[in-house]
Amino acid sequence: MVNIKLKSSIYVNLTISIFTGVLAQLFMKYGMNVSRNNIHLTAIGSNMPLALFFKIVKILFIIFTNKFVIIGIVLYLISMFFWINVLSKIDLSVAYPFVSIGVILTVILAAITLHESIPLLRWIGIFITLSGVYLIVSSHKQRKDNGKKR
């Protein structure tokens, strides 16, 4: 196996992209927890199309005017900007496994901030995922032509 030598700027962009994506998830989940009290999904079951339309519009308005959901969306846009920067510099097959680190951080931070439980089986899955990311990234051979497309 050959370890990839990524430039520090790529790691910085990856880190910012991952962390802003994780924060986006946490903010949107918190926002939905707050909005849940104002959204009555069981009330959607209406036979009148116009009434159904207005109920859906009301629900969307509640969701997209929640400040935590809006912050989450903005953080996703920031994350996307840094992700695109990463993709412009390295292969997708090298970059994408790092997204799994964001999934793992989201699970751990959801447990800490939102008091969600993490059972043993999920911890085992986190360990397997981290091992997989390491294997995928470390097994990728750096191109001799410094990453330029052939």
C-alpha positions as CSV (number, residue, x, y, z in Angstrom):
1,M,0.0,0.0,0.0
2,V,1.2,3.5,-0.8
3,N,0.1,6.4,1.4
4,I,-1.2,9.4,-0.5
5,K,0.6,12.7,0.2
6,L,-2.2,15.3,0.0
7,K,-1.3,19.0,0.2
8,S,-2.2,20.7,3.5
9,S,-4.6,23.0,1.6
10,I,-6.6,20.0,0.5
11,Y,-6.8,18.8,4.1
12,V,-7.9,22.2,5.2
13,N,-10.7,22.3,2.6
14,L,-11.8,18.8,3.4
15,T,-11.9,19.6,7.1
16,I,-13.9,22.8,6.6
17,S,-16.3,21.0,4.2
18,I,-16.8,18.1,6.6
19,F,-17.3,20.2,9.8
20,T,-19.6,22.7,8.1
21,G,-21.6,19.8,6.8
22,V,-21.8,18.2,10.3
23,L,-22.9,21.5,11.8
24,A,-25.5,21.9,9.0
25,Q,-27.0,18.6,10.0
26,L,-27.1,19.5,13.7
27,F,-28.6,22.9,13.1
28,M,-31.3,21.5,10.8
29,K,-32.2,18.7,13.2
30,Y,-32.4,21.1,16.1
31,G,-34.6,23.4,14.0
32,M,-36.9,20.6,13.1
33,N,-37.1,19.6,16.8
34,V,-38.2,23.2,17.5
35,S,-40.6,23.3,14.5
36,R,-42.1,19.9,15.2
37,N,-44.5,21.5,17.8
38,N,-45.9,23.8,15.0
39,I,-46.2,21.1,12.4
40,H,-49.1,18.7,12.5
41,L,-48.5,16.2,9.8
42,T,-51.5,14.1,10.7
43,A,-53.6,17.1,9.7
44,I,-52.5,16.8,6.1
45,G,-55.0,14.0,5.2
46,S,-57.5,16.1,3.4
47,N,-59.6,15.1,0.5
48,M,-59.7,18.6,-0.9
49,P,-56.6,19.3,-3.1
50,L,-56.6,23.1,-2.4
51,A,-56.7,22.5,1.4
52,L,-53.9,20.0,1.1
53,F,-51.9,22.5,-1.0
54,F,-52.3,25.2,1.6
55,K,-51.3,22.8,4.5
56,I,-48.2,21.8,2.6
57,V,-47.3,25.5,2.0
58,K,-47.9,26.3,5.7
59,I,-45.6,23.4,6.7
60,L,-42.9,24.5,4.3
61,F,-43.2,28.1,5.5
62,I,-42.7,26.9,9.1
63,I,-39.7,24.8,8.2
64,F,-37.9,27.4,6.0
65,T,-38.5,30.3,8.3
66,N,-36.9,28.5,11.2
67,K,-33.6,30.3,11.9
68,F,-31.8,27.0,12.8
69,V,-32.9,25.4,9.5
70,I,-31.8,28.5,7.6
71,I,-28.4,28.4,9.4
72,G,-28.1,24.7,8.4
73,I,-28.8,25.5,4.8
74,V,-26.2,28.3,4.7
75,L,-23.7,25.9,6.3
76,Y,-24.4,23.4,3.6
77,L,-23.7,26.0,1.0
78,I,-20.4,26.8,2.6
79,S,-19.6,23.1,2.9
80,M,-20.4,22.7,-0.8
81,F,-18.1,25.5,-1.8
82,F,-15.1,23.9,0.0
83,W,-16.1,20.4,-1.3
84,I,-16.0,21.6,-4.9
85,N,-12.6,23.1,-4.2
86,V,-11.4,19.7,-3.0
87,L,-12.9,17.9,-6.0
88,S,-11.0,20.3,-8.3
89,K,-7.7,19.1,-6.8
90,I,-8.0,15.4,-6.1
91,D,-9.8,12.3,-7.5
92,L,-13.4,11.7,-6.3
93,S,-12.3,8.2,-5.3
94,V,-9.8,9.7,-2.8
95,A,-12.0,12.5,-1.6
96,Y,-15.4,10.8,-1.1
97,P,-14.4,8.4,1.6
98,F,-13.7,11.4,3.8
99,V,-17.4,12.1,3.8
100,S,-17.8,9.1,6.1
101,I,-15.8,11.0,8.7
102,G,-18.6,13.6,8.6
103,V,-21.2,10.9,9.1
104,I,-19.3,9.6,12.2
105,L,-18.8,13.1,13.6
106,T,-22.5,13.8,13.1
107,V,-23.5,10.7,15.1
108,I,-21.1,11.5,17.9
109,L,-22.1,15.2,18.1
110,A,-25.8,14.3,17.9
111,A,-25.2,12.2,21.0
112,I,-23.5,15.0,22.8
113,T,-25.6,18.0,21.7
114,L,-29.0,16.4,21.0
115,H,-28.8,13.6,23.6
116,E,-29.3,10.9,21.0
117,S,-28.2,7.4,22.1
118,I,-25.4,5.5,20.4
119,P,-25.8,1.7,21.0
120,L,-22.8,-0.6,20.9
121,L,-23.6,-1.8,17.4
122,R,-23.4,1.7,16.1
123,W,-20.0,2.2,17.7
124,I,-18.8,-1.0,16.0
125,G,-20.1,0.5,12.7
126,I,-18.2,3.7,13.4
127,F,-15.0,1.7,13.9
128,I,-15.5,-0.3,10.7
129,T,-16.3,2.9,8.8
130,L,-13.1,4.6,10.0
131,S,-11.1,1.4,9.1
132,G,-12.7,1.4,5.6
133,V,-11.8,5.1,5.1
134,Y,-8.2,4.4,6.0
135,L,-8.0,1.4,3.7
136,I,-9.5,3.2,0.8
137,V,-7.4,6.3,1.0
138,S,-4.2,4.6,1.9
139,S,-4.5,2.1,-1.0
140,H,-4.9,4.7,-3.7
141,K,-1.7,5.2,-5.5
142,Q,-0.6,8.8,-6.3
143,R,-0.3,9.4,-10.0
144,K,3.2,9.9,-11.2
145,D,2.1,12.9,-13.2
146,N,1.1,14.8,-10.0
147,G,-2.6,14.1,-10.3
148,K,-3.1,15.4,-13.8
149,K,-5.6,13.6,-16.0
150,R,-4.1,11.4,-18.7
